[in-house]
Every structure is written in C-alpha cells, then in structure tokens.
Amino acid sequence: MLDSVVSQWVKAAIAGEEVAWSALYRQYYPIVYSSALKICGSSALAKDAVQETFITAWLKIHQLKDPRAFESWLKKILRRYCLRSMQSKASMTKTNLLSDTLVHNEINEKMDEFSTRSQLYLSLAQLPEGLRSPMLLRYFTPFQSYEQIAAILAVPVGTVRSRLNSGRSKLAEQWHERKDAGADVFRESEEWNQFYRDTFAGLHSHDDFKNLFLLQLQKDMQVVINRGMPVTGPVWVEKLIADDRRTGSWFKPAEIQTCGSLSIVEVKHFNSSEYPDRCPQSSVCVLLRNKGKISGMHLYNSPK
C-alpha cells in the first residue's frame, strides 16, 4: 500500500507538484538521517549530508526513471555526500566547494524549465529577506560568486556562505511543514512523535513517564553507543536513567522524526553544577521498533 502511495508521490513530484515532494521529504527524512548517522557517526556531518541529499534529489528527480526505486536512489546520493563529509579537513574544504558547484549547476539546469523556475521562486519568496537576497542573487542572476554577492550586499564572504546554508535549511523546513498530502500515512508517525515527546520530556522527573517508556523496551533489545559494542536488555537503560537522576542530569527533546518502525529523537542535555561534564551537550537517539516495541536503540553523543 505504502509503495503505491510513494510511487504516486514520486510521479507527482516529477510533474512539479511541490506538495508531493514535501510528502516524500517528510516520509524519508528519518530513514535518510538514520543512514547518515550510521555512516558519519556525527549528527552535524549527518545533517549536512542529508540537506545536500534532499536538495540534489529535488533538483534531479526528473531523472528518476522508476518511481519504485526512489529510496535506493536517495540513499545512493546520500552515500556520496557522507563520504565527502568524512574526508580530511583540507580535502573537505575542496569537496565542499565542489559540492556547492554541483548543486549550483543542477539548479541552473533546472532553471531551463519555466515551471520549476516558478516553483523555486515561490519557495524562495517565503524566506526572510536576509536569506532571500543571497539566494536570489546566487540562483537567478549573473552575480553568483560568493565574492560578488558579498560586494552587492556589503557583507563578509563568510556571511554569504552562512546565509546560503540557512536558506537551504529553510527550504527543507518548508518541505517538512507542508502537510496537505498523505494524511493517513503520517497519522501514525505523528502519534509516535507525540508519545516520545511526552515520555522523553518526563523521563527524569516523573516515574509514570519513565515506566511507560521502559515498558516499551523488548527484553532482548540491543543498545549501541557511538557505533561501539552492543549492550543487551533494558536494564542498562533503566540504570542510565537512575544515574542521571542521581547526578542531577536531565534532557529535553528538541526534535522528533518518525517513519514507520523508525523514530529519531534529538535531545539537549543539562548537567548539574556538581557533575558538569557527565553528559554531552546533545545526543541523537535512533529507535527501532518491532510490533510496537523497541527492539534496538542507537545513541550518538555529540563531543563534550
């Protein structure tokens, strides 16, 4: 059933329906982000790779011959960007410039299609002025280099780079917020999102929420931290929560994404003055469910 719906979305997105593309983005973001985390092991690198992946896919979707191959095609694009993101610092600078050029060239190619030009322009028109100006200069005028844009807007080149990155991020937010398509498909996802939003928010302060979450863990569940060796069983999770409470550490959910049996919960940590270094600033928790119960948990901690 879902495969059929996805194929319809892909066909509609190829035809230029941005609502259909938004449905694809919302459906596949958790899957692609989870894959990026496994490859990169870093939420920052993973997010950059995911952003580039979806923008490239949006620009190239007309090249996709088989709508049923959308997920594998998306992951192929992702792997390329993840590998680039993981290169050395010197190589990364060079490949980031190459990546930016690739995206820029793809946009220019798509600008040959009037319908796409109109859709992209409407999307850009919804951006704040500070982000809209560099995006319009970059993709709709001959003044496309960072240096030219910086001179026109009278801002540093670094500011131009930052605003272009923010503009791309805002496009992604627009895609995520459009909820006109696939309401039935997303209803279950929203229910899981709300469940984790409630339980994670009260995990350290209310036993009811803690017990509700622990009841969802399978007895043979696997926990992996930063791609290390797996730990079996929910006892480890219960001990972690108890240690957090004992040391005065807690967290709150920042962002939650769900797709089918996969949920991704990003949290911000807060430590007590007595144990200021106990937890990292943030973590990403990938939850895998089997028949409604969590069968696997992958934790990716940011550097302390």
C-alpha positions as CSV (number, residue, x, y, z in Angstrom):
1,M,0.0,0.0,0.0
2,L,2.7,2.5,1.0
3,D,4.8,1.6,-2.0
4,S,1.9,2.5,-4.2
5,V,1.4,5.8,-2.4
6,V,5.1,6.6,-2.6
7,S,5.1,5.9,-6.4
8,Q,2.2,8.3,-6.8
9,W,4.1,11.0,-4.8
10,V,7.2,10.5,-6.9
11,K,5.2,10.8,-10.2
12,A,3.5,13.9,-8.9
13,A,6.8,15.4,-7.7
14,I,8.4,14.8,-11.2
15,A,5.4,16.6,-12.6
16,G,6.2,19.6,-10.4
17,E,3.8,19.2,-7.5
18,E,5.7,20.5,-4.5
19,V,3.2,19.2,-2.0
20,A,4.0,15.7,-3.3
21,W,7.7,16.4,-2.8
22,S,7.1,17.6,0.7
23,A,5.3,14.3,1.4
24,L,8.4,12.4,0.2
25,Y,10.6,14.6,2.3
26,R,8.7,14.0,5.5
27,Q,8.4,10.3,4.8
28,Y,12.1,9.7,4.0
29,Y,13.9,12.2,6.2
30,P,14.1,9.9,9.2
31,I,15.3,7.0,7.1
32,V,18.0,9.0,5.3
33,Y,19.1,10.7,8.5
34,S,19.4,7.4,10.3
35,S,21.5,6.0,7.4
36,A,23.7,9.2,7.5
37,L,24.3,8.7,11.2
38,K,25.4,5.2,10.7
39,I,27.9,6.2,8.0
40,C,29.2,9.5,9.6
41,G,28.8,8.8,13.3
42,S,28.2,12.5,13.8
43,S,24.9,14.3,13.9
44,A,26.5,17.5,12.5
45,L,28.0,15.8,9.5
46,A,24.9,13.7,9.0
47,K,22.6,16.7,8.9
48,D,24.8,18.4,6.3
49,A,24.8,15.3,4.1
50,V,21.0,14.9,4.4
51,Q,20.4,18.5,3.5
52,E,22.6,18.2,0.4
53,T,21.0,14.9,-0.5
54,F,17.4,16.2,-0.5
55,I,18.3,19.4,-2.4
56,T,20.1,17.3,-5.0
57,A,17.2,14.8,-5.2
58,W,14.7,17.7,-5.6
59,L,16.7,19.1,-8.5
60,K,17.3,15.7,-10.1
61,I,14.0,13.9,-9.5
62,H,13.0,14.3,-13.2
63,Q,15.9,11.9,-14.0
64,L,14.5,9.1,-11.9
65,K,13.0,6.5,-14.3
66,D,11.5,4.1,-11.9
67,P,9.4,5.7,-9.0
68,R,9.7,2.4,-7.1
69,A,13.5,3.0,-6.8
70,F,13.2,6.3,-5.0
71,E,14.5,5.1,-1.7
72,S,17.6,3.3,-3.1
73,W,18.2,6.3,-5.4
74,L,18.1,8.7,-2.4
75,K,20.5,6.6,-0.4
76,K,22.9,6.4,-3.3
77,I,23.0,10.2,-3.3
78,L,23.4,10.2,0.4
79,R,26.4,7.9,0.5
80,R,28.3,10.2,-1.9
81,Y,27.8,13.2,0.3
82,C,28.6,11.3,3.5
83,L,31.9,10.1,2.1
84,R,32.8,13.6,1.1
85,S,31.9,14.9,4.6
86,M,34.2,12.4,6.2
87,Q,37.3,13.4,4.3
88,S,40.2,15.2,5.9
89,K,39.8,19.0,6.7
90,A,41.8,20.1,3.7
91,S,40.0,17.7,1.3
92,M,36.7,18.7,2.9
93,T,37.2,22.3,2.0
94,K,37.9,21.4,-1.6
95,T,35.0,18.9,-1.8
96,N,32.5,21.4,-0.2
97,L,33.3,23.8,-2.9
98,L,32.8,21.0,-5.5
99,S,29.5,20.0,-3.8
100,D,28.3,23.6,-3.8
101,T,29.2,23.9,-7.5
102,L,27.3,20.7,-8.3
103,V,24.2,21.9,-6.5
104,H,24.5,25.3,-8.3
105,N,24.9,23.7,-11.7
106,E,21.9,21.4,-11.1
107,I,19.8,24.4,-10.2
108,N,20.9,26.3,-13.3
109,E,19.9,23.2,-15.4
110,K,16.5,23.1,-13.9
111,M,16.1,26.9,-14.4
112,D,15.6,26.0,-18.1
113,E,12.2,24.7,-17.2
114,F,9.8,27.6,-16.6
115,S,7.6,25.6,-14.2
116,T,10.5,24.7,-12.0
117,R,11.7,28.3,-12.1
118,S,8.3,29.4,-10.9
119,Q,8.1,26.8,-8.1
120,L,11.6,27.6,-6.8
121,Y,11.0,31.3,-7.0
122,L,7.8,30.9,-4.9
123,S,9.7,28.8,-2.4
124,L,12.4,31.4,-2.1
125,A,9.8,34.2,-1.8
126,Q,8.8,32.7,1.5
127,L,12.3,33.1,3.0
128,P,13.2,36.0,5.3
129,E,14.7,39.0,3.4
130,G,18.2,38.4,4.8
131,L,18.2,34.9,3.4
132,R,16.2,35.6,0.2
133,S,18.6,38.2,-1.2
134,P,21.7,36.0,-1.4
135,M,19.6,33.0,-2.6
136,L,18.0,35.1,-5.4
137,L,21.4,36.5,-6.4
138,R,23.0,33.1,-6.3
139,Y,20.4,31.3,-8.5
140,F,18.6,33.9,-10.5
141,T,21.3,36.5,-11.5
142,P,24.7,36.6,-13.2
143,F,26.2,37.7,-9.9
144,Q,26.6,34.2,-8.5
145,S,30.0,34.0,-6.8
146,Y,30.3,34.5,-3.1
147,E,32.6,37.5,-3.6
148,Q,30.1,39.2,-6.0
149,I,27.2,38.6,-3.6
150,A,29.2,39.8,-0.7
151,A,30.0,43.0,-2.6
152,I,26.4,43.7,-3.6
153,L,25.0,43.1,-0.1
154,A,28.0,44.7,1.7
155,V,28.6,41.8,4.0
156,P,31.6,39.4,4.5
157,V,32.0,36.4,2.3
158,G,31.6,34.2,5.4
159,T,28.2,35.7,6.0
160,V,27.1,34.9,2.4
161,R,28.1,31.3,2.9
162,S,26.2,31.1,6.2
163,R,23.1,32.7,4.8
164,L,23.1,30.4,1.7
165,N,23.3,27.4,4.1
166,S,20.5,28.8,6.2
167,G,18.4,29.5,3.0
168,R,18.8,25.8,2.0
169,S,17.8,24.8,5.5
170,K,14.7,27.0,5.4
171,L,13.7,25.3,2.1
172,A,13.9,22.0,3.9
173,E,11.7,23.3,6.7
174,Q,9.1,24.4,4.2
175,W,9.0,20.9,2.7
176,H,8.6,19.5,6.1
177,E,5.8,21.8,7.2
178,R,3.5,21.1,4.1
179,K,1.1,18.5,5.4
180,D,-1.6,18.6,2.6
181,A,-0.7,15.2,1.2
182,G,-0.6,11.7,2.7
183,A,-2.5,12.5,6.0
184,D,-3.3,8.8,6.5
185,V,0.3,7.8,6.1
186,F,1.6,10.4,8.6
187,R,-1.1,10.0,11.3
188,E,0.7,7.0,12.9
189,S,4.0,8.9,12.7
190,E,2.6,11.9,14.5
191,E,1.2,9.6,17.2
192,W,4.7,8.1,17.8
193,N,6.2,11.6,17.7
194,Q,3.9,12.7,20.4
195,F,4.5,9.6,22.5
196,Y,8.2,10.2,22.5
197,R,7.8,13.9,23.0
198,D,5.8,13.3,26.2
199,T,7.9,10.4,27.6
200,F,11.3,11.9,26.9
201,A,10.2,15.2,28.4
202,G,9.2,13.5,31.7
203,L,11.7,10.6,31.8
204,H,13.8,12.1,34.5
205,S,11.1,13.8,36.6
206,H,8.0,11.5,36.5
207,D,8.0,7.8,37.3
208,D,4.9,7.4,35.2
209,F,6.7,8.5,32.0
210,K,9.8,6.5,32.9
211,N,7.8,3.3,33.4
212,L,5.8,3.9,30.3
213,F,9.0,4.2,28.2
214,L,10.6,1.1,29.9
215,L,7.5,-0.9,29.2
216,Q,8.1,-0.3,25.5
217,L,11.5,-1.9,25.5
218,Q,11.9,-5.5,24.4
219,K,13.7,-7.8,26.8
220,D,16.3,-8.6,24.2
221,M,16.7,-5.1,22.8
222,Q,20.1,-4.0,21.6
223,V,21.7,-0.7,22.6
224,V,24.7,0.7,20.7
225,I,26.5,3.9,21.7
226,N,28.5,5.8,19.1
227,R,28.9,2.6,17.0
228,G,30.5,0.7,19.9
229,M,29.7,-2.9,21.0
230,P,26.0,-3.5,21.7
231,V,24.5,-3.9,25.1
232,T,21.6,-6.2,25.5
233,G,18.5,-5.6,27.6
234,P,16.5,-2.7,29.0
235,V,18.3,-2.9,32.4
236,W,21.1,-0.8,31.0
237,V,18.6,1.9,30.0
238,E,17.0,1.9,33.4
239,K,20.4,2.2,35.1
240,L,21.3,5.1,32.8
241,I,18.1,7.0,33.8
242,A,18.8,6.2,37.5
243,D,22.3,7.6,37.3
244,D,21.1,10.7,35.5
245,R,18.6,11.3,38.3
246,R,21.3,10.7,41.0
247,T,23.7,13.2,39.4
248,G,21.0,15.8,38.6
249,S,21.4,15.4,34.8
250,W,18.4,15.6,32.5
251,F,17.4,16.2,29.0
252,K,14.5,17.6,26.9
253,P,13.5,16.5,23.4
254,A,14.5,19.0,20.7
255,E,13.3,17.4,17.5
256,I,11.5,14.1,16.7
257,Q,11.0,12.4,13.4
258,T,9.2,9.1,12.7
259,C,8.9,6.9,9.6
260,G,7.2,3.5,10.1
261,S,9.0,1.5,12.7
262,L,11.9,4.0,12.9
263,S,12.0,7.1,15.2
264,I,14.8,9.6,15.7
265,V,14.8,11.7,18.9
266,E,17.3,14.5,19.3
267,V,17.7,15.7,22.9
268,K,19.5,18.6,24.6
269,H,21.3,17.6,27.8
270,F,21.5,19.7,31.0
271,N,24.0,18.8,33.8
272,S,24.1,19.8,37.5
273,S,26.9,22.1,38.8
274,E,28.2,19.2,40.8
275,Y,28.6,17.0,37.7
276,P,29.0,19.5,34.9
277,D,30.7,17.0,32.5
278,R,28.5,14.0,32.9
279,C,26.5,14.3,29.7
280,P,27.4,15.8,26.3
281,Q,25.6,18.9,25.0
282,S,23.3,16.9,22.8
283,S,22.5,13.3,21.7
284,V,20.6,11.6,18.9
285,C,18.6,8.5,19.8
286,V,17.6,6.2,16.9
287,L,14.8,3.9,18.0
288,L,13.9,0.7,16.0
289,R,10.5,-0.9,16.7
290,N,9.2,-4.4,16.2
291,K,5.5,-4.9,16.7
292,G,5.3,-1.7,18.6
293,K,8.1,-2.5,21.0
294,I,11.6,-1.0,20.8
295,S,14.0,-3.8,19.6
296,G,17.1,-1.6,19.0
297,M,18.5,1.7,20.2
298,H,21.4,3.6,18.7
299,L,22.8,6.6,20.7
300,Y,25.1,9.2,19.0
301,N,26.5,11.6,21.5
302,S,28.0,15.0,20.5
303,P,31.5,15.8,21.7
304,K,31.6,17.0,25.3
